[in-house]
Amino acid sequence: MKVQMQSVHFTADQKLLDFIQKRLDKLETFYDRVTEGEVIMRLNNEGIANKRVEIKLYVPGSTLFSQEDAGTFEAAADAAAEQLKKQLIRHKEKQVAH
């Protein structure tokens, strides 16, 4: 899957980008028609959970979105990917029902 990654107000290292790419590639096992993805990483100035990851996945007919805040970008990406996994399974079940 082709994933565009953006980091706002900081430069993400390659290790973080590879981690997120690998985590999103695992989502294709649940629904293989994902066309592309978009990841935005931001730094917030509030509290302990000051790192936000927003992920959009484009599938035929709709766009799935997840946003999570956590203390690290890895934890936020994990939580967002877990939400997208549930959304993908629900989307696939709707497609099969029709």
C-alpha positions as CSV (number, residue, x, y, z in Angstrom):
1,M,0.0,0.0,0.0
2,K,1.2,3.5,-0.9
3,V,1.4,5.7,2.2
4,Q,2.1,9.4,2.4
5,M,3.6,10.5,5.7
6,Q,3.8,14.1,7.0
7,S,5.3,15.3,10.2
8,V,4.2,18.8,11.4
9,H,6.7,21.0,13.2
10,F,9.4,18.3,13.5
11,T,11.3,15.8,11.4
12,A,10.4,12.2,11.7
13,D,13.3,9.7,11.7
14,Q,13.4,6.7,9.3
15,K,12.8,4.2,12.1
16,L,9.5,5.8,13.0
17,L,8.4,6.0,9.4
18,D,9.3,2.3,8.9
19,F,7.4,1.3,12.0
20,I,4.2,3.1,10.8
21,Q,4.5,1.7,7.3
22,K,4.9,-1.9,8.7
23,R,2.0,-1.4,11.0
24,L,-0.3,-0.2,8.2
25,D,0.9,-3.0,5.8
26,K,-0.5,-5.5,8.3
27,L,-4.0,-3.9,7.8
28,E,-4.1,-5.3,4.3
29,T,-4.5,-8.8,5.7
30,F,-8.0,-7.7,6.9
31,Y,-9.1,-6.0,3.7
32,D,-6.9,-6.1,0.6
33,R,-8.6,-3.4,-1.4
34,V,-7.0,-0.5,0.4
35,T,-5.8,1.8,-2.3
36,E,-3.6,4.3,-0.3
37,G,-3.1,5.9,3.0
38,E,-2.2,9.2,4.6
39,V,-0.5,9.7,7.9
40,I,-0.1,13.0,9.7
41,M,2.1,13.2,12.9
42,R,1.8,16.3,15.1
43,L,3.2,17.6,18.3
44,N,0.6,19.1,20.7
45,N,1.5,21.3,23.7
46,E,-1.0,19.9,26.1
47,G,-0.4,17.2,28.8
48,I,1.5,14.0,28.7
49,A,-0.2,12.6,25.6
50,N,1.2,15.3,23.4
51,K,1.8,13.3,20.2
52,R,-1.0,12.9,17.8
53,V,-1.2,10.5,14.8
54,E,-4.0,10.9,12.2
55,I,-4.4,8.1,9.6
56,K,-6.7,8.1,6.6
57,L,-7.2,5.0,4.5
58,Y,-8.8,5.2,1.1
59,V,-10.9,2.2,0.1
60,P,-13.2,2.0,-2.9
61,G,-16.4,3.8,-1.9
62,S,-15.3,5.4,1.3
63,T,-12.5,6.9,3.4
64,L,-11.6,5.5,6.9
65,F,-10.1,7.9,9.5
66,S,-8.6,7.4,12.9
67,Q,-6.9,9.9,15.2
68,E,-5.1,9.0,18.5
69,D,-3.0,10.9,21.1
70,A,-0.4,9.2,23.2
71,G,3.0,9.8,24.9
72,T,4.9,8.4,21.9
73,F,4.2,8.3,18.2
74,E,4.6,4.5,18.2
75,A,1.8,4.1,20.8
76,A,-0.4,6.6,19.0
77,A,0.1,4.8,15.6
78,D,-0.6,1.4,17.2
79,A,-3.9,2.7,18.7
80,A,-4.9,4.4,15.5
81,A,-4.1,1.2,13.5
82,E,-6.1,-0.9,15.9
83,Q,-9.1,1.4,15.4
84,L,-8.7,1.2,11.6
85,K,-8.5,-2.6,11.8
86,K,-12.0,-2.6,13.4
87,Q,-13.3,-0.2,10.8
88,L,-11.8,-2.3,7.9
89,I,-13.5,-5.4,9.3
90,R,-16.8,-3.6,9.6
91,H,-16.5,-2.2,6.1
92,K,-15.6,-5.6,4.6
93,E,-18.6,-7.2,6.4
94,K,-20.9,-4.5,4.9
95,Q,-19.5,-5.2,1.4
96,V,-20.0,-8.9,1.7
97,A,-23.6,-8.4,3.0
98,H,-24.5,-6.4,-0.2
